[in-house]
């Protein structure tokens, strides 16, 4: 990965609608997205991968009046992912996580698995009843997945642009997301830049001495 190149580039705002991500590359990126870590392995997400014109058109038509400028990004991107987050963590979800961990042999020693499950329940109880921020906490995991996937996309030569400009209620309704116990958190447009509309002007960031404190 060329970090110097990454540090000098702008996010893509204009995608080339004539280019599609090769299936092998897409599947590699989705495998990476599936592997991204979450706190206590809570895995609070479901991902809607919009690969067809119909899927992208449905999203573009339901971004909300204030955010219709993002429709072009969605329509011209090769793929757009709707990243959703659970509203809460019901026992059924937690039990499913534990069951999968046991099948996968995450903790070969059963006593360690049982200890892990007890610690996880205690931590979630803390988030639910002391901090009262369980949904916000899970959304942080979603944004961590977005950031890591953007880096993975860059490694694969794919542009990845996160989008917060949308009406989550409208998107949830269009894709019947809330019926699944989730809601839309962020969108991620994937594809290749329109070569005629690539930004070449320098990026602007505060100087290092304003950003870093060494202790």
Wavefront OBJ file of the C-alpha trace (Angstrom):
o trace
v 0.000 0.000 0.000
v 1.362 3.385 -1.036
v 0.644 5.525 2.038
v 2.154 8.660 0.483
v -0.281 8.360 -2.408
v -3.196 7.854 -0.023
v -2.243 10.890 2.033
v -2.404 13.193 -0.987
v -5.666 12.040 -2.576
v -9.221 13.313 -2.329
v -12.263 11.118 -1.931
v -13.930 10.362 -5.238
v -17.044 12.471 -5.812
v -17.566 11.494 -9.434
v -17.569 7.837 -10.442
v -17.143 6.441 -13.956
v -20.459 4.671 -14.697
v -18.877 2.624 -17.480
v -16.569 0.712 -15.128
v -17.610 -2.189 -12.914
v -15.594 -3.790 -10.134
v -14.519 -7.301 -11.230
v -16.422 -9.995 -9.340
v -13.259 -11.500 -7.864
v -12.200 -8.105 -6.508
v -15.672 -7.432 -5.118
v -15.798 -10.789 -3.351
v -12.355 -10.197 -1.860
v -13.509 -6.828 -0.552
v -16.700 -8.329 0.903
v -14.676 -11.059 2.612
v -12.616 -8.305 4.180
v -15.722 -6.409 5.266
v -17.065 -9.607 6.847
v -13.796 -9.992 8.772
v -13.670 -6.489 10.262
v -13.527 -6.576 14.074
v -16.249 -5.472 16.465
v -16.108 -4.966 20.223
v -16.743 -8.268 22.068
v -17.378 -9.721 18.592
v -20.951 -8.397 18.768
v -21.240 -8.317 14.941
v -24.151 -5.823 14.916
v -24.262 -5.255 11.163
v -26.048 -6.358 8.051
v -24.823 -5.152 4.673
v -26.990 -4.522 1.603
v -24.800 -4.716 -1.504
v -26.459 -2.830 -4.349
v -25.034 -4.280 -7.540
v -27.918 -3.853 -9.979
v -29.283 -0.698 -11.630
v -32.629 -1.424 -9.919
v -31.052 -1.541 -6.465
v -29.043 1.623 -6.962
v -32.041 3.434 -8.444
v -34.173 2.502 -5.437
v -31.566 3.948 -3.081
v -31.027 7.063 -5.192
v -34.776 7.734 -5.219
v -34.999 7.461 -1.427
v -32.087 9.554 -0.197
v -34.438 12.376 0.743
v -35.037 15.752 -0.865
v -32.158 17.456 0.955
v -29.655 14.853 -0.200
v -30.598 14.301 -3.839
v -27.138 15.525 -4.932
v -25.758 12.198 -3.718
v -27.967 10.297 -6.170
v -25.387 10.721 -8.936
v -22.705 9.084 -6.772
v -24.965 6.135 -6.015
v -26.066 5.662 -9.619
v -22.596 5.978 -11.157
v -20.753 3.877 -8.591
v -20.108 0.274 -9.523
v -21.634 -0.858 -6.214
v -23.022 0.871 -3.158
v -23.230 -0.781 0.244
v -25.863 0.132 2.823
v -24.293 -0.540 6.208
v -26.937 -1.110 8.857
v -26.627 -1.503 12.617
v -28.772 -3.378 15.097
v -31.086 -1.273 17.262
v -30.352 -3.518 20.251
v -28.797 -6.867 21.146
v -31.535 -9.394 21.929
v -30.618 -12.685 23.580
v -31.283 -14.483 20.292
v -28.536 -12.501 18.552
v -26.064 -12.974 21.376
v -26.742 -16.703 21.492
v -26.196 -16.885 17.729
v -22.803 -15.161 18.127
v -21.787 -17.586 20.882
v -22.976 -20.605 18.888
v -20.945 -19.532 15.837
v -17.862 -18.948 18.005
v -18.192 -22.470 19.392
v -18.611 -23.997 15.926
v -15.590 -22.058 14.639
v -13.487 -23.070 17.643
v -12.667 -19.517 18.646
v -11.788 -20.773 22.110
v -10.677 -24.441 21.897
v -10.871 -24.624 25.694
v -14.593 -24.745 26.598
v -13.985 -23.142 29.982
v -12.451 -20.113 28.258
v -15.448 -19.868 25.933
v -17.792 -19.951 28.924
v -15.750 -17.263 30.697
v -15.809 -15.156 27.538
v -19.588 -15.474 27.273
v -20.016 -14.435 30.912
v -17.731 -11.404 30.447
v -19.538 -10.411 27.241
v -22.946 -10.542 28.932
v -21.609 -8.407 31.781
v -20.157 -5.853 29.364
v -23.402 -5.601 27.397
v -25.330 -5.170 30.634
v -23.026 -2.256 31.451
v -23.721 -0.659 28.070
v -27.471 -1.197 28.396
v -28.088 -0.113 31.961
v -25.134 2.017 33.107
v -23.984 3.835 29.970
v -27.343 3.443 28.176
v -25.606 3.814 24.826
v -25.772 0.359 23.278
v -26.994 1.531 19.845
v -24.470 4.371 19.667
v -21.730 1.973 20.796
v -22.656 -0.466 18.010
v -22.705 2.330 15.424
v -19.084 3.041 16.362
v -18.290 -0.521 15.318
v -19.984 0.173 11.977
v -17.807 3.208 11.342
v -14.710 1.196 12.214
v -15.766 -1.308 9.535
v -16.190 1.541 7.026
v -12.723 2.955 7.703
v -10.986 -0.397 7.447
v -12.871 -1.304 4.273
v -11.886 1.994 2.651
v -8.235 1.097 3.258
v -8.770 -2.395 1.856
v -10.475 -0.924 -1.215
v -7.496 1.356 -1.808
v -5.189 -1.661 -1.655
v -7.323 -3.316 -4.352
v -7.332 -0.201 -6.553
v -10.997 0.596 -5.848
v -12.299 4.005 -4.797
v -14.504 4.028 -1.689
v -16.532 7.068 -0.660
v -18.611 7.090 2.548
v -21.924 8.952 2.389
v -23.883 10.327 5.335
v -26.094 12.520 3.179
v -29.336 10.534 3.223
v -32.586 10.279 5.138
v -32.256 7.057 7.185
v -36.005 6.761 7.696
v -36.596 6.880 3.940
v -33.821 4.375 3.169
v -34.983 2.015 5.918
v -38.516 2.105 4.552
v -37.440 1.555 0.939
v -35.472 -1.577 1.816
v -37.644 -2.731 4.775
v -34.610 -2.560 7.024
v -36.237 -1.781 10.344
v -38.313 -4.950 10.093
v -35.010 -6.811 10.552
v -34.146 -5.022 13.800
v -31.558 -2.821 12.090
v -31.387 0.739 10.795
v -29.178 2.422 8.205
v -26.006 3.987 9.587
v -23.861 4.942 6.589
v -23.472 4.271 2.861
v -20.285 3.307 1.033
v -20.026 3.947 -2.719
v -17.462 1.803 -4.546
v -16.065 2.070 -8.040
v -13.589 3.924 -10.208
v -13.193 7.689 -10.641
v -14.302 9.599 -13.692
v -10.867 10.553 -15.109
v -12.226 13.886 -16.342
v -13.348 14.929 -12.862
v -10.496 13.881 -10.575
v -9.365 16.532 -8.085
v -5.663 17.374 -8.414
v -5.524 20.335 -6.054
v -3.685 19.750 -2.761
v -5.473 18.572 0.346
v -5.612 20.940 3.344
v -4.949 19.764 6.893
v -3.684 21.400 10.097
v 0.071 21.251 10.637
v 1.440 18.372 12.688
v 2.279 20.546 15.699
v -1.402 21.449 15.994
v -2.521 17.828 15.886
v 0.004 15.809 17.882
v 1.015 16.073 21.507
v 3.952 13.886 22.562
v 4.117 13.034 26.244
l 1 2 3 4 5 6 7 8 9 10 11 12 13 14 15 16 17 18 19 20 21 22 23 24 25 26 27 28 29 30 31 32 33 34 35 36 37 38 39 40 41 42 43 44 45 46 47 48 49 50 51 52 53 54 55 56 57 58 59 60 61 62 63 64 65 66 67 68 69 70 71 72 73 74 75 76 77 78 79 80 81 82 83 84 85 86 87 88 89 90 91 92 93 94 95 96 97 98 99 100 101 102 103 104 105 106 107 108 109 110 111 112 113 114 115 116 117 118 119 120 121 122 123 124 125 126 127 128 129 130 131 132 133 134 135 136 137 138 139 140 141 142 143 144 145 146 147 148 149 150 151 152 153 154 155 156 157 158 159 160 161 162 163 164 165 166 167 168 169 170 171 172 173 174 175 176 177 178 179 180 181 182 183 184 185 186 187 188 189 190 191 192 193 194 195 196 197 198 199 200 201 202 203 204 205 206 207 208 209 210 211 212 213 214 215
